[in-house]
Amino acid sequence: MLFILFIFGIVLVVWGIYRMRTDDGLFGKNRKNKNIFNLLLMGEASGLGQFLSGILCIIIGIVVLIVN
């Protein structure tokens, strides 16, 4: 089960990085500003949610590994 959590986290991180590099935003001059404006205006950023969720999955996996 723990192995699946790590794999899912890695997939989410890679998918988030890909989406942040390829998707266009509504406002902003560079990709970082576009992602921040999309997060504030629409509640979502292209790839930012997937990226942060992947990091969270990996952190939870590490904590579970340490606790066990």
N, C-alpha and C positions, 0 to 999 in steps of 0.2 A: 504493500500500500504506500509506503514511504517513497519507494522508487517511482511510482506513478506521479506523486506530488512533485518530485524534482523534475521529471520529464515534462509535465504539464507547465511548470514554472518556466522552464527553458524555452518551450514552444511559445508561450505568451510573450516572453521578453523579445524573442526574435521577431515575432509577428508585430509587436508594438514598434520596434525599431524600423521595420520595413514600412509600416503604415505612416510613421512620422516622416519618413524620407520621401514617400511617393504622393501622399494626399495633399491637396491644396486647401487652404483656408480662405475665409472670407476677407479678413483684414490683416494687415501687417506686411512688413517689408521682407522679413525672413521667416523661415519655417518655425523658429522658436516663438516669435510673436504671433504667428498665425495659430499655432497650437494653443497658446495662452488665451487669445481672443475667442477661439472656438470653445474652450473650456468654460470661460466666463459667460459667453452669450448663449450657447446651446446646451451647456452642461456636459459636453463631450469634446474630447480632443482627438484628433486623428492619431490613434496609436498610443496615446499617453495612458489611457486606462488599461490597455492590455499590458503595456510595459510595467506599470506600477503593480498590477495584479500578479504578474509573473515574478517580480521581485518579492512580493509578499508571500507567494507560495513557496519560494525557495527559503525565505527566512523562517516560515512556519515549519518547513521540513527540517531545517537545522535545529530549531528549538525542540522539536519532537525527538530528534536523534539524540540530543544532549540529555533530555529528560529521561529517555529510556536508558 
